[in-house]
Amino acid sequence: MRFNLDEALDATTDEEVPTNLESLPSDDDDEELKLDDDFLTMLSNLNLKTRLPQWDMHHRGHYYRRPLSSASSTRATGKIDTEEQRDAFDVKSLGVALQDSINDKLEKQLLINMEQINNIKEKKRRILEEQKRREAEEAKKREQEQERIRLQKIKEEQLAKEKLAQEKQKALELAAQQKAKEEQELKAKKAAEEQERQARETAAKQNQSMTDFAAIDKLFWSYKEKIASIKKDIVQPVKDSDKDLRNTISRHKRKINPKFGQLTNSNQQLMNIKADLIQLIDQTKANSLAYQWILNFIAKAAVHQAETEVRVKPESALPLGKLILSLLITYPELKDLLMARFVKKCPYVIGFTCKIDTEKGRINMGWKRNSEDKWEDESSYSERMGGMMTLFSVLTRLPLPQEFITSHSHPLPITKSWQMLARICNTSLDLLTNTHFIVIGNWWDASAAEFLQAYANQGAKLLQLLGDDLTNVVAEHKYSGAARLRILMEEWQMGQLKSFPEMEA
């Protein structure tokens, strides 16, 4: 392949050479050369115009050297053909050399390109192989991890089963040990309870078979005398005392009186009120008369609270009873004052009963006259008696506070409830009234559950006697109190024995 350099040299600037070369016609039937952009750039960079001899172009396809002068032109005429031939040869040789050089470079570039292509292909192949290898490794690792997790899960499940079995076995062993311990403790407890119950049964039988109503009357009148003594030795002397003492007592009275109405179902509130009362009482200890007067006032206030508030809300006897029990333990002198007030207002608490066909008899049994100087109606009277009996029964069934168990005995133990019930059961039928059954019903609501815990079989016998036998003997009177007591007995026999709800923290 040869280049027609005559037309290529027609270019006037270096920038035009590549463009003209692209349009060169083929010579000697050679195939027309198609140059790509990279080759044209390379050819332009050769700057052929500055390296080739300078020719003047007079017509297309003929080039002449520019004459230096007219004289030299004339002298050179004879040599033109020879020089033209030589120059044509040089140009042709240069073109061949240029073509060979270009072909060599193209071949080298092609080889380089092919090598780069092969390198890229090889690199891509290696990358793909590496990617496949990694994917295979990752897949294998995933499979291994899944297998490890599966085996681990199986192992953990097996360990969990073994642990559960061990725990079950241990729990069974502990349960067996605990059961054996509880059975042993229960056996010891039952033995102690049986011993205590036998002692109580003996005392109860003796008490039931030997109810001394003369002694009950004597006890009743001793408390009536105590009331008279209080008026004579405490109340009247305070009235006759100096103004400072009366003012001091009056201030304490105003502070103490609201405390009973502030009691709620909260143990914390109870503790606060108890602390306040103890502080107020202790402040009067320096003066014996003031001290006795305040204790007597507290006894009156407690019974009055039962007579008015507990009668409509029986469960309020629980916080009131806890407060009074703590004060009875703290101030032993309070017991006689409180019992005197109880017996004066509600003689049923000691099992006392007398005829009410006279004014004196009604007064002894706690009846009141209304504003019209007439005796209150029976329902009002029975409700008042029931409220006071509720407080009394709660006092007897409450346990001692924890801090006093080892150092004090109970001022009003549950034996007081047994005595009261036994005495009412042994009361002559002609003295029994509807109120007797109402107060027994109030006692039942407040203390029957705890009474059974204390007296077991003997206690159950006494409850059966009250609810069945005693109500039967007055059936012809159709007492509403007796009917309710019988319902309470039937509920107990069906396992529905109820008690007051415990106080909140």
LUMNU-52275 format. One record per residue (C-alpha): chain; residue number from 1; x, y, z. Coordinates in nm, 2 decimals, always signed. Example, Ala and Ser with C-alpha at 12.3 -4.5 7.8 and 13.67 -1.06 7.14 Angstrom:
BEGIN
(pt A, 1, (+1.23, -0.45, +0.78))
(pt A, 2, (+1.37, -0.11, +0.71))
This chain:
BEGIN
(pt A, 1, (+0.00, +0.00, +0.00))
(pt A, 2, (+0.14, +0.34, -0.10))
(pt A, 3, (+0.03, +0.69, -0.01))
(pt A, 4, (-0.02, +0.96, -0.27))
(pt A, 5, (+0.18, +1.23, -0.10))
(pt A, 6, (+0.12, +1.49, -0.38))
(pt A, 7, (-0.23, +1.56, -0.27))
(pt A, 8, (-0.13, +1.53, +0.10))
(pt A, 9, (+0.12, +1.81, +0.06))
(pt A, 10, (-0.14, +2.04, -0.08))
(pt A, 11, (-0.23, +2.11, +0.29))
(pt A, 12, (-0.14, +2.47, +0.38))
(pt A, 13, (-0.12, +2.41, +0.76))
(pt A, 14, (-0.02, +2.13, +0.98))
(pt A, 15, (-0.38, +2.10, +1.11))
(pt A, 16, (-0.51, +2.03, +0.75))
(pt A, 17, (-0.27, +1.74, +0.68))
(pt A, 18, (-0.46, +1.47, +0.85))
(pt A, 19, (-0.79, +1.57, +0.70))
(pt A, 20, (-0.65, +1.57, +0.34))
(pt A, 21, (-0.48, +1.23, +0.40))
(pt A, 22, (-0.81, +1.08, +0.49))
(pt A, 23, (-0.95, +1.17, +0.14))
(pt A, 24, (-0.65, +1.05, -0.06))
(pt A, 25, (-0.74, +0.83, -0.37))
(pt A, 26, (-0.59, +0.49, -0.41))
(pt A, 27, (-0.27, +0.47, -0.63))
(pt A, 28, (-0.18, +0.17, -0.85))
(pt A, 29, (-0.51, +0.01, -0.77))
(pt A, 30, (-0.40, -0.02, -0.40))
(pt A, 31, (-0.68, -0.04, -0.14))
(pt A, 32, (-0.78, +0.30, +0.00))
(pt A, 33, (-0.64, +0.34, +0.35))
(pt A, 34, (-0.89, +0.42, +0.62))
(pt A, 35, (-0.72, +0.60, +0.91))
(pt A, 36, (-0.88, +0.61, +1.26))
(pt A, 37, (-0.87, +0.91, +1.49))
(pt A, 38, (-0.57, +0.79, +1.69))
(pt A, 39, (-0.36, +0.75, +1.37))
(pt A, 40, (-0.46, +1.10, +1.24))
(pt A, 41, (-0.35, +1.24, +1.57))
(pt A, 42, (-0.02, +1.06, +1.55))
(pt A, 43, (+0.04, +1.17, +1.19))
(pt A, 44, (-0.04, +1.53, +1.28))
(pt A, 45, (+0.22, +1.51, +1.56))
(pt A, 46, (+0.49, +1.42, +1.31))
(pt A, 47, (+0.48, +1.78, +1.17))
(pt A, 48, (+0.57, +1.67, +0.82))
(pt A, 49, (+0.55, +2.02, +0.67))
(pt A, 50, (+0.85, +2.14, +0.86))
(pt A, 51, (+1.05, +1.83, +0.79))
(pt A, 52, (+0.99, +1.80, +0.41))
(pt A, 53, (+1.16, +2.02, +0.14))
(pt A, 54, (+0.96, +2.33, +0.05))
(pt A, 55, (+0.78, +2.31, -0.29))
(pt A, 56, (+0.59, +2.56, -0.49))
(pt A, 57, (+0.27, +2.41, -0.63))
(pt A, 58, (+0.18, +2.55, -0.97))
(pt A, 59, (-0.07, +2.29, -1.06))
(pt A, 60, (-0.22, +1.99, -0.90))
(pt A, 61, (+0.03, +1.70, -0.88))
(pt A, 62, (+0.35, +1.91, -0.97))
(pt A, 63, (+0.58, +2.06, -0.71))
(pt A, 64, (+0.88, +2.28, -0.77))
(pt A, 65, (+1.14, +2.42, -0.55))
(pt A, 66, (+1.12, +2.79, -0.50))
(pt A, 67, (+1.41, +2.96, -0.70))
(pt A, 68, (+1.64, +3.17, -0.50))
(pt A, 69, (+1.69, +3.42, -0.79))
(pt A, 70, (+1.63, +3.45, -1.16))
(pt A, 71, (+1.99, +3.37, -1.24))
(pt A, 72, (+2.00, +3.06, -1.04))
(pt A, 73, (+1.67, +2.96, -1.19))
(pt A, 74, (+1.81, +2.98, -1.54))
(pt A, 75, (+2.11, +2.78, -1.44))
(pt A, 76, (+1.91, +2.51, -1.28))
(pt A, 77, (+1.68, +2.45, -1.57))
(pt A, 78, (+1.89, +2.17, -1.70))
(pt A, 79, (+1.90, +1.99, -1.38))
(pt A, 80, (+1.52, +2.00, -1.29))
(pt A, 81, (+1.43, +1.67, -1.43))
(pt A, 82, (+1.71, +1.49, -1.25))
(pt A, 83, (+1.62, +1.67, -0.92))
(pt A, 84, (+1.25, +1.60, -0.97))
(pt A, 85, (+1.32, +1.24, -1.02))
(pt A, 86, (+1.54, +1.23, -0.71))
(pt A, 87, (+1.30, +1.42, -0.51))
(pt A, 88, (+1.01, +1.20, -0.62))
(pt A, 89, (+1.21, +0.90, -0.52))
(pt A, 90, (+1.29, +1.06, -0.18))
(pt A, 91, (+0.93, +1.14, -0.12))
(pt A, 92, (+0.82, +0.79, -0.22))
(pt A, 93, (+1.09, +0.64, +0.00))
(pt A, 94, (+0.98, +0.86, +0.28))
(pt A, 95, (+0.62, +0.76, +0.23))
(pt A, 96, (+0.72, +0.39, +0.23))
(pt A, 97, (+0.92, +0.44, +0.54))
(pt A, 98, (+0.64, +0.64, +0.70))
(pt A, 99, (+0.40, +0.37, +0.61))
(pt A, 100, (+0.62, +0.10, +0.75))
(pt A, 101, (+0.67, +0.30, +1.06))
(pt A, 102, (+0.30, +0.36, +1.10))
(pt A, 103, (+0.23, -0.01, +1.03))
(pt A, 104, (+0.48, -0.11, +1.29))
(pt A, 105, (+0.33, +0.12, +1.54))
(pt A, 106, (-0.01, +0.01, +1.46))
(pt A, 107, (+0.09, -0.35, +1.49))
(pt A, 108, (+0.26, -0.27, +1.82))
(pt A, 109, (-0.04, -0.08, +1.94))
(pt A, 110, (-0.27, -0.35, +1.82))
(pt A, 111, (-0.05, -0.61, +2.01))
(pt A, 112, (-0.06, -0.38, +2.32))
(pt A, 113, (-0.43, -0.34, +2.29))
(pt A, 114, (-0.48, -0.71, +2.24))
(pt A, 115, (-0.25, -0.78, +2.54))
(pt A, 116, (-0.45, -0.53, +2.75))
(pt A, 117, (-0.77, -0.69, +2.64))
(pt A, 118, (-0.64, -1.03, +2.72))
(pt A, 119, (-0.52, -0.90, +3.05))
(pt A, 120, (-0.85, -0.74, +3.13))
(pt A, 121, (-1.03, -1.06, +3.03))
(pt A, 122, (-0.79, -1.26, +3.24))
(pt A, 123, (-0.84, -1.02, +3.53))
(pt A, 124, (-1.21, -1.05, +3.49))
(pt A, 125, (-1.19, -1.42, +3.47))
(pt A, 126, (-0.98, -1.43, +3.79))
(pt A, 127, (-1.22, -1.19, +3.96))
(pt A, 128, (-1.51, -1.41, +3.86))
(pt A, 129, (-1.33, -1.72, +3.97))
(pt A, 130, (-1.24, -1.55, +4.30))
(pt A, 131, (-1.60, -1.43, +4.34))
(pt A, 132, (-1.73, -1.78, +4.27))
(pt A, 133, (-1.47, -1.93, +4.51))
(pt A, 134, (-1.57, -1.68, +4.78))
(pt A, 135, (-1.94, -1.74, +4.72))
(pt A, 136, (-1.87, -2.11, +4.74))
(pt A, 137, (-1.67, -2.06, +5.07))
(pt A, 138, (-1.95, -1.84, +5.21))
(pt A, 139, (-2.21, -2.09, +5.11))
(pt A, 140, (-2.01, -2.36, +5.28))
(pt A, 141, (-1.96, -2.14, +5.58))
(pt A, 142, (-2.33, -2.07, +5.59))
(pt A, 143, (-2.40, -2.44, +5.57))
(pt A, 144, (-2.15, -2.51, +5.84))
(pt A, 145, (-2.29, -2.23, +6.06))
(pt A, 146, (-2.65, -2.36, +6.00))
(pt A, 147, (-2.53, -2.71, +6.09))
(pt A, 148, (-2.35, -2.58, +6.40))
(pt A, 149, (-2.66, -2.38, +6.50))
(pt A, 150, (-2.88, -2.69, +6.45))
(pt A, 151, (-2.64, -2.91, +6.65))
(pt A, 152, (-2.62, -2.63, +6.92))
(pt A, 153, (-2.99, -2.61, +6.93))
(pt A, 154, (-3.03, -2.98, +6.97))
(pt A, 155, (-2.76, -2.97, +7.24))
(pt A, 156, (-2.93, -2.68, +7.42))
(pt A, 157, (-3.27, -2.85, +7.40))
(pt A, 158, (-3.12, -3.17, +7.54))
(pt A, 159, (-2.95, -2.97, +7.82))
(pt A, 160, (-3.27, -2.79, +7.89))
(pt A, 161, (-3.46, -3.11, +7.91))
(pt A, 162, (-3.20, -3.25, +8.14))
(pt A, 163, (-3.20, -2.93, +8.35))
(pt A, 164, (-3.58, -2.94, +8.37))
(pt A, 165, (-3.58, -3.30, +8.47))
(pt A, 166, (-3.32, -3.22, +8.74))
(pt A, 167, (-3.52, -2.92, +8.86))
(pt A, 168, (-3.84, -3.13, +8.87))
(pt A, 169, (-3.66, -3.40, +9.06))
(pt A, 170, (-3.51, -3.14, +9.30))
(pt A, 171, (-3.85, -2.97, +9.34))
(pt A, 172, (-4.01, -3.31, +9.42))
(pt A, 173, (-3.74, -3.37, +9.68))
(pt A, 174, (-3.78, -3.03, +9.83))
(pt A, 175, (-4.15, -3.06, +9.82))
(pt A, 176, (-4.12, -3.40, +10.00))
(pt A, 177, (-3.89, -3.25, +10.26))
(pt A, 178, (-4.12, -2.95, +10.30))
(pt A, 179, (-4.42, -3.17, +10.33))
(pt A, 180, (-4.25, -3.38, +10.59))
(pt A, 181, (-4.14, -3.07, +10.78))
(pt A, 182, (-4.49, -2.92, +10.76))
(pt A, 183, (-4.65, -3.25, +10.87))
(pt A, 184, (-4.41, -3.26, +11.16))
(pt A, 185, (-4.48, -2.90, +11.25))
(pt A, 186, (-4.86, -2.96, +11.21))
(pt A, 187, (-4.84, -3.27, +11.43))
(pt A, 188, (-4.66, -3.07, +11.70))
(pt A, 189, (-4.91, -2.78, +11.66))
(pt A, 190, (-5.21, -3.01, +11.67))
(pt A, 191, (-5.07, -3.17, +11.99))
(pt A, 192, (-5.03, -2.83, +12.15))
(pt A, 193, (-5.37, -2.72, +12.03))
(pt A, 194, (-5.52, -3.04, +12.15))
(pt A, 195, (-5.37, -2.99, +12.49))
(pt A, 196, (-5.49, -2.63, +12.50))
(pt A, 197, (-5.83, -2.73, +12.37))
(pt A, 198, (-5.87, -2.99, +12.64))
(pt A, 199, (-5.80, -2.73, +12.90))
(pt A, 200, (-6.05, -2.50, +12.75))
(pt A, 201, (-6.31, -2.76, +12.72))
(pt A, 202, (-6.27, -2.85, +13.08))
(pt A, 203, (-6.30, -2.49, +13.18))
(pt A, 204, (-6.60, -2.44, +12.94))
(pt A, 205, (-6.78, -2.74, +13.07))
(pt A, 206, (-6.73, -2.63, +13.42))
(pt A, 207, (-6.85, -2.28, +13.33))
(pt A, 208, (-7.15, -2.41, +13.14))
(pt A, 209, (-7.26, -2.64, +13.41))
(pt A, 210, (-7.19, -2.40, +13.69))
(pt A, 211, (-7.33, -2.06, +13.57))
(pt A, 212, (-7.35, -1.86, +13.89))
(pt A, 213, (-7.61, -1.59, +13.81))
(pt A, 214, (-7.56, -1.45, +14.16))
(pt A, 215, (-7.20, -1.39, +14.08))
(pt A, 216, (-7.30, -1.23, +13.75))
(pt A, 217, (-7.54, -1.00, +13.94))
(pt A, 218, (-7.26, -0.91, +14.19))
(pt A, 219, (-7.02, -0.83, +13.90))
(pt A, 220, (-7.29, -0.61, +13.74))
(pt A, 221, (-7.35, -0.41, +14.06))
(pt A, 222, (-6.98, -0.38, +14.12))
(pt A, 223, (-6.95, -0.20, +13.78))
(pt A, 224, (-7.25, +0.01, +13.87))
(pt A, 225, (-7.07, +0.11, +14.19))
(pt A, 226, (-6.76, +0.19, +13.98))
(pt A, 227, (-6.97, +0.44, +13.78))
(pt A, 228, (-7.08, +0.60, +14.10))
(pt A, 229, (-6.72, +0.61, +14.22))
(pt A, 230, (-6.61, +0.77, +13.90))
(pt A, 231, (-6.86, +1.05, +13.95))
(pt A, 232, (-6.77, +1.10, +14.31))
(pt A, 233, (-6.39, +1.06, +14.30))
(pt A, 234, (-6.30, +1.19, +13.95))
(pt A, 235, (-6.58, +1.39, +13.78))
(pt A, 236, (-6.69, +1.60, +14.07))
(pt A, 237, (-6.34, +1.68, +14.20))
(pt A, 238, (-6.24, +1.81, +13.86))
(pt A, 239, (-6.55, +2.03, +13.85))
(pt A, 240, (-6.45, +2.16, +14.20))
(pt A, 241, (-6.08, +2.21, +14.10))
(pt A, 242, (-5.90, +2.53, +14.01))
(pt A, 243, (-5.95, +2.69, +13.68))
(pt A, 244, (-5.60, +2.60, +13.55))
(pt A, 245, (-5.67, +2.23, +13.59))
(pt A, 246, (-6.01, +2.26, +13.43))
(pt A, 247, (-5.86, +2.45, +13.14))
(pt A, 248, (-5.59, +2.19, +13.09))
(pt A, 249, (-5.83, +1.90, +13.09))
(pt A, 250, (-6.07, +2.09, +12.86))
(pt A, 251, (-5.79, +2.15, +12.61))
(pt A, 252, (-5.69, +1.78, +12.62))
(pt A, 253, (-6.06, +1.68, +12.58))
(pt A, 254, (-6.10, +1.89, +12.27))
(pt A, 255, (-5.78, +1.73, +12.12))
(pt A, 256, (-5.87, +1.38, +12.21))
(pt A, 257, (-6.24, +1.37, +12.11))
(pt A, 258, (-6.19, +1.41, +11.73))
(pt A, 259, (-5.94, +1.13, +11.72))
(pt A, 260, (-6.20, +0.85, +11.74))
(pt A, 261, (-6.38, +0.99, +11.44))
(pt A, 262, (-6.06, +1.01, +11.24))
(pt A, 263, (-6.00, +0.63, +11.25))
(pt A, 264, (-6.01, +0.46, +10.91))
(pt A, 265, (-5.92, +0.12, +10.76))
(pt A, 266, (-5.56, +0.23, +10.74))
(pt A, 267, (-5.30, +0.08, +10.99))
(pt A, 268, (-5.08, +0.39, +10.93))
(pt A, 269, (-5.36, +0.62, +11.03))
(pt A, 270, (-5.42, +0.41, +11.34))
(pt A, 271, (-5.06, +0.43, +11.44))
(pt A, 272, (-5.06, +0.81, +11.40))
(pt A, 273, (-5.37, +0.85, +11.61))
(pt A, 274, (-5.24, +0.61, +11.88))
(pt A, 275, (-4.92, +0.80, +11.90))
(pt A, 276, (-5.11, +1.13, +11.94))
(pt A, 277, (-5.34, +0.99, +12.21))
(pt A, 278, (-5.05, +0.84, +12.41))
(pt A, 279, (-4.87, +1.17, +12.40))
(pt A, 280, (-5.18, +1.36, +12.52))
(pt A, 281, (-5.24, +1.11, +12.80))
(pt A, 282, (-4.88, +1.11, +12.91))
(pt A, 283, (-4.89, +1.49, +12.95))
(pt A, 284, (-5.16, +1.45, +13.22))
(pt A, 285, (-4.97, +1.18, +13.43))
(pt A, 286, (-4.81, +1.45, +13.65))
(pt A, 287, (-5.16, +1.52, +13.79))
(pt A, 288, (-5.34, +1.20, +13.91))
(pt A, 289, (-5.68, +1.35, +13.90))
(pt A, 290, (-5.63, +1.49, +13.54))
(pt A, 291, (-5.49, +1.15, +13.44))
(pt A, 292, (-5.79, +0.95, +13.57))
(pt A, 293, (-6.03, +1.20, +13.42))
(pt A, 294, (-5.87, +1.17, +13.07))
(pt A, 295, (-5.88, +0.79, +13.09))
(pt A, 296, (-6.24, +0.79, +13.19))
(pt A, 297, (-6.32, +1.03, +12.91))
(pt A, 298, (-6.15, +0.79, +12.66))
(pt A, 299, (-6.35, +0.50, +12.80))
(pt A, 300, (-6.68, +0.70, +12.75))
(pt A, 301, (-6.57, +0.81, +12.40))
(pt A, 302, (-6.49, +0.46, +12.29))
(pt A, 303, (-6.82, +0.31, +12.41))
(pt A, 304, (-7.01, +0.61, +12.26))
(pt A, 305, (-6.83, +0.56, +11.93))
(pt A, 306, (-6.95, +0.19, +11.93))
(pt A, 307, (-7.30, +0.30, +12.03))
(pt A, 308, (-7.33, +0.55, +11.74))
(pt A, 309, (-7.09, +0.47, +11.46))
(pt A, 310, (-7.02, +0.09, +11.49))
(pt A, 311, (-7.40, +0.02, +11.50))
(pt A, 312, (-7.42, +0.15, +11.14))
(pt A, 313, (-7.08, +0.04, +11.02))
(pt A, 314, (-6.98, -0.28, +11.21))
(pt A, 315, (-6.64, -0.32, +11.04))
(pt A, 316, (-6.53, +0.01, +11.19))
(pt A, 317, (-6.50, -0.18, +11.52))
(pt A, 318, (-6.17, -0.33, +11.40))
(pt A, 319, (-5.96, -0.01, +11.39))
(pt A, 320, (-6.14, +0.12, +11.71))
(pt A, 321, (-6.08, -0.21, +11.88))
(pt A, 322, (-5.71, -0.22, +11.79))
(pt A, 323, (-5.67, +0.14, +11.93))
(pt A, 324, (-5.85, +0.06, +12.26))
(pt A, 325, (-5.65, -0.27, +12.30))
(pt A, 326, (-5.32, -0.08, +12.27))
(pt A, 327, (-5.44, +0.18, +12.52))
(pt A, 328, (-5.56, -0.10, +12.76))
(pt A, 329, (-5.21, -0.25, +12.75))
(pt A, 330, (-5.03, +0.08, +12.79))
(pt A, 331, (-5.26, +0.21, +13.06))
(pt A, 332, (-5.39, -0.08, +13.28))
(pt A, 333, (-5.61, +0.16, +13.48))
(pt A, 334, (-5.82, +0.20, +13.17))
(pt A, 335, (-5.97, -0.15, +13.19))
(pt A, 336, (-6.20, -0.10, +13.49))
(pt A, 337, (-6.31, +0.23, +13.36))
(pt A, 338, (-6.39, +0.08, +13.01))
(pt A, 339, (-6.57, -0.22, +13.15))
(pt A, 340, (-6.78, +0.00, +13.38))
(pt A, 341, (-6.89, +0.20, +13.08))
(pt A, 342, (-6.96, -0.11, +12.88))
(pt A, 343, (-7.17, -0.27, +13.16))
(pt A, 344, (-7.36, +0.05, +13.22))
(pt A, 345, (-7.45, +0.09, +12.86))
(pt A, 346, (-7.47, -0.28, +12.74))
(pt A, 347, (-7.48, -0.53, +13.03))
(pt A, 348, (-7.51, -0.81, +12.77))
(pt A, 349, (-7.12, -0.81, +12.75))
(pt A, 350, (-7.10, -0.99, +13.08))
(pt A, 351, (-7.41, -1.20, +13.02))
(pt A, 352, (-7.63, -1.01, +13.26))
(pt A, 353, (-8.00, -1.00, +13.21))
(pt A, 354, (-8.29, -0.88, +13.42))
(pt A, 355, (-8.66, -0.82, +13.38))
(pt A, 356, (-8.75, -0.50, +13.20))
(pt A, 357, (-9.11, -0.47, +13.32))
(pt A, 358, (-9.00, -0.19, +13.56))
(pt A, 359, (-8.82, +0.14, +13.50))
(pt A, 360, (-8.53, +0.02, +13.71))
(pt A, 361, (-8.51, -0.30, +13.51))
(pt A, 362, (-8.50, -0.10, +13.18))
(pt A, 363, (-8.23, +0.14, +13.32))
(pt A, 364, (-8.02, -0.16, +13.43))
(pt A, 365, (-8.05, -0.31, +13.08))
(pt A, 366, (-7.94, +0.02, +12.92))
(pt A, 367, (-8.26, +0.15, +12.78))
(pt A, 368, (-8.29, +0.53, +12.72))
(pt A, 369, (-8.57, +0.78, +12.72))
(pt A, 370, (-8.62, +1.00, +12.41))
(pt A, 371, (-8.68, +1.37, +12.40))
(pt A, 372, (-9.05, +1.31, +12.49))
(pt A, 373, (-8.95, +1.12, +12.80))
(pt A, 374, (-9.07, +0.80, +12.64))
(pt A, 375, (-8.86, +0.48, +12.62))
(pt A, 376, (-8.68, +0.45, +12.29))
(pt A, 377, (-8.83, +0.19, +12.05))
(pt A, 378, (-8.69, -0.16, +12.06))
(pt A, 379, (-8.52, -0.14, +11.72))
(pt A, 380, (-8.31, +0.16, +11.82))
(pt A, 381, (-8.22, +0.00, +12.15))
(pt A, 382, (-8.12, -0.33, +11.98))
(pt A, 383, (-7.90, -0.15, +11.73))
(pt A, 384, (-7.72, +0.04, +12.01))
(pt A, 385, (-7.66, -0.28, +12.20))
(pt A, 386, (-7.54, -0.45, +11.88))
(pt A, 387, (-7.29, -0.18, +11.81))
(pt A, 388, (-7.14, -0.20, +12.16))
(pt A, 389, (-7.14, -0.58, +12.15))
(pt A, 390, (-6.95, -0.57, +11.82))
(pt A, 391, (-6.67, -0.36, +11.97))
(pt A, 392, (-6.65, -0.58, +12.29))
(pt A, 393, (-6.63, -0.90, +12.08))
(pt A, 394, (-6.36, -0.75, +11.86))
(pt A, 395, (-6.16, -0.66, +12.17))
(pt A, 396, (-6.18, -1.02, +12.29))
(pt A, 397, (-6.07, -1.18, +11.96))
(pt A, 398, (-5.79, -0.95, +11.86))
(pt A, 399, (-5.44, -1.09, +11.93))
(pt A, 400, (-5.19, -0.89, +12.14))
(pt A, 401, (-4.98, -0.65, +11.94))
(pt A, 402, (-4.64, -0.81, +11.85))
(pt A, 403, (-4.44, -0.59, +12.09))
(pt A, 404, (-4.65, -0.69, +12.39))
(pt A, 405, (-4.68, -1.07, +12.34))
(pt A, 406, (-4.39, -1.17, +12.58))
(pt A, 407, (-4.44, -0.89, +12.84))
(pt A, 408, (-4.82, -0.86, +12.88))
(pt A, 409, (-5.13, -1.08, +12.91))
(pt A, 410, (-5.44, -1.00, +12.72))
(pt A, 411, (-5.67, -0.76, +12.92))
(pt A, 412, (-5.99, -0.90, +12.75))
(pt A, 413, (-5.91, -1.25, +12.62))
(pt A, 414, (-6.15, -1.45, +12.41))
(pt A, 415, (-6.26, -1.64, +12.72))
(pt A, 416, (-6.47, -1.33, +12.79))
(pt A, 417, (-6.67, -1.41, +12.47))
(pt A, 418, (-6.72, -1.77, +12.58))
(pt A, 419, (-6.84, -1.66, +12.93))
(pt A, 420, (-7.08, -1.41, +12.77))
(pt A, 421, (-7.23, -1.67, +12.52))
(pt A, 422, (-7.25, -1.94, +12.78))
(pt A, 423, (-7.43, -1.72, +13.03))
(pt A, 424, (-7.68, -1.61, +12.76))
(pt A, 425, (-7.74, -1.97, +12.66))
(pt A, 426, (-7.81, -2.06, +13.03))
(pt A, 427, (-8.04, -1.75, +13.08))
(pt A, 428, (-8.39, -1.83, +13.18))
(pt A, 429, (-8.62, -1.84, +12.88))
(pt A, 430, (-8.86, -1.59, +13.03))
(pt A, 431, (-8.58, -1.33, +13.03))
(pt A, 432, (-8.47, -1.39, +12.67))
(pt A, 433, (-8.57, -1.11, +12.42))
(pt A, 434, (-8.52, -1.04, +12.06))
(pt A, 435, (-8.22, -0.82, +12.16))
(pt A, 436, (-8.04, -1.12, +12.30))
(pt A, 437, (-8.04, -1.28, +11.96))
(pt A, 438, (-7.94, -0.95, +11.78))
(pt A, 439, (-7.63, -0.90, +12.00))
(pt A, 440, (-7.54, -1.27, +11.95))
(pt A, 441, (-7.57, -1.21, +11.57))
(pt A, 442, (-7.34, -0.90, +11.60))
(pt A, 443, (-7.09, -1.10, +11.80))
(pt A, 444, (-7.11, -1.38, +11.53))
(pt A, 445, (-7.03, -1.13, +11.25))
(pt A, 446, (-6.73, -0.99, +11.44))
(pt A, 447, (-6.57, -1.29, +11.61))
(pt A, 448, (-6.72, -1.64, +11.52))
(pt A, 449, (-6.43, -1.73, +11.28))
(pt A, 450, (-6.17, -1.65, +11.54))
(pt A, 451, (-6.37, -1.81, +11.82))
(pt A, 452, (-6.37, -2.14, +11.62))
(pt A, 453, (-6.00, -2.12, +11.57))
(pt A, 454, (-5.95, -2.08, +11.95))
(pt A, 455, (-6.20, -2.35, +12.07))
(pt A, 456, (-6.23, -2.59, +11.77))
(pt A, 457, (-6.48, -2.86, +11.84))
(pt A, 458, (-6.61, -2.71, +12.17))
(pt A, 459, (-6.65, -2.38, +11.99))
(pt A, 460, (-6.84, -2.55, +11.71))
(pt A, 461, (-7.07, -2.71, +11.97))
(pt A, 462, (-7.14, -2.37, +12.13))
(pt A, 463, (-7.22, -2.21, +11.79))
(pt A, 464, (-7.45, -2.50, +11.71))
(pt A, 465, (-7.62, -2.46, +12.04))
(pt A, 466, (-7.67, -2.08, +11.98))
(pt A, 467, (-7.79, -2.11, +11.62))
(pt A, 468, (-8.00, -2.42, +11.65))
(pt A, 469, (-8.11, -2.51, +12.00))
(pt A, 470, (-8.15, -2.16, +12.14))
(pt A, 471, (-8.34, -2.03, +11.83))
(pt A, 472, (-8.57, -2.33, +11.85))
(pt A, 473, (-8.68, -2.27, +12.20))
(pt A, 474, (-8.80, -1.92, +12.11))
(pt A, 475, (-8.94, -2.01, +11.77))
(pt A, 476, (-9.30, -1.93, +11.87))
(pt A, 477, (-9.19, -1.56, +11.94))
(pt A, 478, (-9.07, -1.53, +11.58))
(pt A, 479, (-8.78, -1.30, +11.68))
(pt A, 480, (-8.61, -1.14, +11.38))
(pt A, 481, (-8.28, -1.17, +11.56))
(pt A, 482, (-8.33, -1.54, +11.61))
(pt A, 483, (-8.41, -1.59, +11.24))
(pt A, 484, (-8.09, -1.40, +11.13))
(pt A, 485, (-7.88, -1.60, +11.38))
(pt A, 486, (-8.02, -1.92, +11.23))
(pt A, 487, (-7.92, -1.80, +10.88))
(pt A, 488, (-7.57, -1.73, +11.01))
(pt A, 489, (-7.55, -2.08, +11.14))
(pt A, 490, (-7.66, -2.24, +10.81))
(pt A, 491, (-7.41, -2.03, +10.62))
(pt A, 492, (-7.13, -2.15, +10.85))
(pt A, 493, (-7.24, -2.51, +10.80))
(pt A, 494, (-7.21, -2.46, +10.43))
(pt A, 495, (-6.86, -2.33, +10.47))
(pt A, 496, (-6.95, -1.96, +10.43))
(pt A, 497, (-6.83, -1.82, +10.77))
(pt A, 498, (-6.74, -1.46, +10.72))
(pt A, 499, (-6.54, -1.20, +10.92))
(pt A, 500, (-6.45, -0.84, +10.89))
(pt A, 501, (-6.19, -0.76, +10.62))
(pt A, 502, (-5.84, -0.69, +10.74))
(pt A, 503, (-5.71, -0.33, +10.76))
(pt A, 504, (-5.49, -0.19, +10.49))
(pt A, 505, (-5.13, -0.08, +10.53))
